[in-house]
Every structure is written in C-alpha cells, then in structure tokens.
Amino acid sequence: MFAQFFILSLRGDVIIYKNFRGDIDHRETAETFFRKVRECRGDPPPIFLEDKITYLHMKRNGLYFFFTTKFNVSPSITMELLNRVIHVLKDYCGVLNEEAVRKNFTLIYELLDEALDFGYPQITTTSALKPHIHNETLLLDEQIIDTTAGIIDNLKTVAMGGQRVASSMSSSRPVTGRTSSKNDIFVDVLEKLQVITNTRGDLLMSH
C-alpha cells in the first residue's frame, strides 16, 4: 500500500524516513516533494502525483508529514491514517516539533514499526500501541520544567463549587515516561455552541 513515510523540516531536511516496501528511492522522493512544495504559490495541494508516485502530506508545527505510494489508494482513508499517525506521535512525544522528533527518533521508529506492516495500517491508536512500545520518551527542557511544576501544583481548585481541574500543562505531557501515583486521567473537553440573536441581542435560537 504505502511505500515510504517521511518527516521533513521546513528547510527540507529529512528527520524521519521509514521505507516499508523498498520499491521507491527515498533520495528522489524527498527532493521531489520539497521541490514541489517550494514551487507552489501558497499552500501546496495535500495530494499530488509526480513521476507516477503519489505524495500525500500534512503540515503540522513546522514539519511536513507525508506518505508515498505507487498504488491507487483512497485519499480520504490515507489522510485519516496520516492524521492518526501524527496524533500518536504527539501523544507519545508530548509535544510535536523538530527538536522533540530528533530527540525521540528511536521511539518514533518503534511506533511506525508497530503502526504499519509492509505499508499496511495495523495499530493506529495510542491505547492499543501501549503494550508494544518499550522505549521511553525523552523530554525536552521545557517539558521537564512543566512536569516539575505540575507535581507541585497538579490540580487547581476552582472557587465556584470547589471543583478540581487539571493543570493546562497536562496537554504537553507524553503518555509514557513519568507517571502519577494517583493514576490521573486528563481529558480535553471541547464544547461548540451555535447561537442566533436579533438586532437587539435577544436570543432566538441556540443549540
């Protein structure tokens, strides 16, 4: 299915390269992808064909993540898979930037080995990967500072009702590495509201 997986910096440096099938030269594909990106005015298309090789990519936090393939794959399924891989890497690294990727390249290669086999998706969720991952996350300096601060003040008390909420720094903590003896689970809750009002500000509809 997929021949290669790359993580490139904005300078075109290859940070992570995983060859699943061995049927495409990685030097040509990395150079071709970066040249195509630089030639585009504005944002490049997420999917394009060059020299009979399909490139499917996403840009996150100053990094390019992309698959290459010679097969006729579903664009929607591929972009969903790429999005899941990025989320898994974020969950395990805590933060997803060039420094974190370079520091945790051994962990990332282990994740890719378990997530895809010969280019075919196998395990693409963080919870399902946990029993198979043995490398520890190497924290960045700012993550170590945040973790230390979180130990001192991990939970804050809200004045109204005395409800306890998790520190905002919890979103940058990896799922591996240091764990809390309290077995805390941190959940991000997003709420979306749609409200219609008249010119006087009176509520007409909300859902």
Secondary structure as GFF3:
##gff-version 3
##sequence-region A 1 207
A	DSSP	beta_strand	4	9	.	.	.	ID=ss1
A	DSSP	beta_strand	14	19	.	.	.	ID=ss2
A	DSSP	alpha_helix	26	39	.	.	.	ID=ss3
A	DSSP	beta_strand	47	50	.	.	.	ID=ss4
A	DSSP	beta_strand	53	60	.	.	.	ID=ss5
A	DSSP	beta_strand	63	69	.	.	.	ID=ss6
A	DSSP	alpha_helix	75	93	.	.	.	ID=ss7
A	DSSP	alpha_helix	98	103	.	.	.	ID=ss8
A	DSSP	alpha_helix	105	115	.	.	.	ID=ss9
A	DSSP	beta_strand	116	117	.	.	.	ID=ss10
A	DSSP	beta_strand	120	121	.	.	.	ID=ss11
A	DSSP	alpha_helix	126	129	.	.	.	ID=ss12
A	DSSP	three_ten_helix	130	132	.	.	.	ID=ss13
A	DSSP	alpha_helix	141	152	.	.	.	ID=ss14
A	DSSP	beta_strand	155	157	.	.	.	ID=ss15
A	DSSP	beta_strand	164	166	.	.	.	ID=ss16
A	DSSP	three_ten_helix	168	172	.	.	.	ID=ss17
A	DSSP	beta_strand	195	197	.	.	.	ID=ss18
A	DSSP	beta_strand	203	206	.	.	.	ID=ss19
###
